[in-house]
Amino acid sequence: MSNLDRWLMIPALILPAAASAPAFAVQYLSVEQAQKVLFPGADQFEARPVTLSAAQRSAVESASGVRVRSVEVNAWHAKQGGKATGWFMLDEVYGKHEFITYAVAVGLDGAVKGVEILDYRETHGGEVKNPKWRAQFTGKKADDTLKLDEDIKNISGATLSCKHLTDGVKRLLATYEAALK
């Protein structure tokens, strides 16, 4: 067998292994797509970024039991026909090693209308994208417990993603109460 023949065989050996490698990053939705999914009737999303004051940050941490990593909150006021319908908040939490970008829709009553995963960068735990798992947050408010394995079910193999997303939703609900309500 010539050297050329050996080189031609290498891609055939590498290709099957590369084809079965897991994806490390998946973008499920853009911000605009997530807004439309979470507020299907809204015809306007007014950007209202918030910078939490020291007092607001302390209030959020105290109410949620979750540390605030960034005082900058990406928020949009959702409107339909000029009338407010709720808030769309974009956030990131750590999975195990990488960030998970997600959005939470909060109605004017302070209850979660829905949660969407926009970007998932981990090799495992993508089951948090499952609509049934995310639906557990619907209707939850800032004064609800929101604890993994108590009122939010865990997913085996996705424990850190589940915990961090649960904590993130709890933090955003407290943020709504402290800064957006």
C-alpha positions in Angstrom: 0.0 0.0 0.0 1.4 3.4 -1.0 1.6 6.4 1.3 -1.1 8.1 -0.8 -3.5 5.1 -0.2 -2.8 5.4 3.5 -3.7 9.1 3.6 -6.9 8.5 1.6 -8.0 6.0 4.3 -7.6 8.4 7.2 -10.8 10.5 6.5 -12.9 7.3 6.4 -11.6 6.3 9.9 -12.1 9.8 11.4 -15.5 10.7 9.8 -17.6 8.2 11.7 -16.2 9.3 15.1 -16.6 13.0 14.3 -20.2 12.4 13.0 -21.3 10.9 16.4 -19.7 13.7 18.5 -22.3 15.6 20.6 -23.1 19.2 19.7 -21.6 21.6 22.3 -23.8 24.6 21.5 -27.3 24.8 20.2 -29.2 28.0 19.5 -32.9 27.2 19.8 -34.4 30.7 19.5 -33.3 34.2 18.9 -34.4 36.9 21.3 -37.1 38.0 18.9 -38.4 34.5 18.4 -38.5 33.9 22.1 -40.5 37.1 22.6 -43.1 36.0 20.1 -43.3 32.5 21.7 -43.8 33.9 25.2 -46.0 36.8 24.3 -47.8 35.6 21.1 -50.3 38.5 21.0 -47.7 41.3 21.7 -47.0 43.7 18.9 -44.3 45.7 20.6 -41.4 45.0 22.8 -39.9 48.1 24.4 -36.4 47.6 25.7 -36.2 48.7 29.3 -32.8 47.6 30.6 -32.4 48.0 34.3 -29.4 48.6 36.5 -30.1 47.4 40.0 -29.2 49.7 42.8 -27.3 48.3 45.8 -30.6 48.3 47.7 -32.4 46.5 44.9 -29.6 44.0 44.5 -29.7 43.2 48.2 -33.6 42.9 48.1 -33.3 40.4 45.2 -30.7 38.3 46.9 -32.6 38.3 50.1 -35.9 37.4 48.5 -34.6 34.8 46.2 -31.7 33.3 48.2 -29.7 33.6 45.0 -26.6 35.7 44.4 -26.9 38.4 41.8 -24.0 38.1 39.4 -24.8 41.2 37.3 -26.7 44.3 38.3 -27.6 44.7 34.6 -31.0 43.2 33.7 -32.1 42.8 30.1 -35.8 43.5 30.2 -38.5 44.4 27.6 -41.9 45.6 28.3 -44.3 43.6 26.2 -47.3 45.5 24.8 -50.3 44.7 22.7 -52.2 47.6 21.1 -50.2 50.0 23.2 -51.3 48.3 26.5 -48.7 46.5 28.7 -49.1 42.7 28.9 -46.0 41.8 30.9 -42.2 41.6 31.0 -39.7 39.6 29.0 -36.4 39.1 30.8 -33.3 37.6 29.2 -30.7 36.0 31.4 -27.8 33.5 31.6 -27.0 30.9 34.2 -24.2 28.4 34.4 -25.0 24.8 33.4 -22.1 22.7 34.5 -19.3 24.4 32.6 -21.0 26.8 30.1 -23.8 29.4 30.1 -27.4 28.7 29.4 -29.2 31.6 27.9 -32.9 31.6 28.8 -35.9 34.0 28.9 -38.7 34.3 31.4 -42.0 36.0 30.6 -43.7 37.5 33.6 -47.3 38.7 33.5 -48.5 41.9 35.1 -49.7 39.8 38.0 -46.1 38.8 38.7 -46.6 35.2 37.6 -44.4 33.3 35.2 -46.1 33.0 31.8 -43.4 30.8 30.4 -39.7 30.0 30.2 -37.7 29.4 27.0 -34.2 28.2 26.4 -32.5 30.2 23.8 -28.9 28.8 23.8 -27.7 25.6 25.4 -23.9 25.1 25.3 -23.4 22.0 27.5 -22.7 18.5 26.2 -25.3 17.0 28.6 -28.5 18.1 30.2 -30.3 19.6 27.2 -33.4 17.9 28.5 -34.2 21.3 30.2 -35.5 22.3 26.8 -38.4 19.8 27.3 -41.7 21.8 27.4 -43.1 19.7 30.2 -40.1 20.5 32.4 -40.2 24.2 31.7 -44.0 24.3 32.2 -43.4 23.6 35.9 -42.6 27.3 36.2 -45.8 28.6 34.7 -47.9 30.4 37.3 -45.1 30.6 39.9 -44.6 33.9 41.7 -41.7 35.5 43.7 -43.2 34.3 47.0 -43.4 30.6 45.8 -40.7 28.2 47.1 -39.2 27.3 43.7 -36.8 24.6 44.9 -35.5 21.8 42.9 -36.7 18.3 44.0 -39.6 20.0 45.9 -41.8 21.9 43.6 -39.6 21.7 40.5 -38.7 18.2 39.4 -35.1 17.3 38.7 -33.9 15.6 35.5 -31.4 12.8 36.0 -28.2 13.8 34.1 -29.2 17.5 34.0 -29.1 18.3 37.8 -26.9 21.4 37.6 -28.8 22.8 34.6 -32.1 22.2 36.4 -30.8 23.7 39.7 -29.3 26.8 38.1 -32.3 27.5 35.8 -34.6 27.1 38.8 -32.4 29.5 40.8 -32.3 31.9 37.9 -36.1 32.0 37.5 -36.4 32.6 41.2 -33.9 35.5 41.0 -35.7 37.0 38.0 -39.1 36.9 39.8 -37.5 38.7 42.7 -36.0 41.2 40.2 -39.4 41.8 38.8 -40.7 42.6 42.3 -37.8 44.8 43.2 -37.3 46.7 40.0 -40.0 46.2 37.3 -43.4 46.0 39.1 
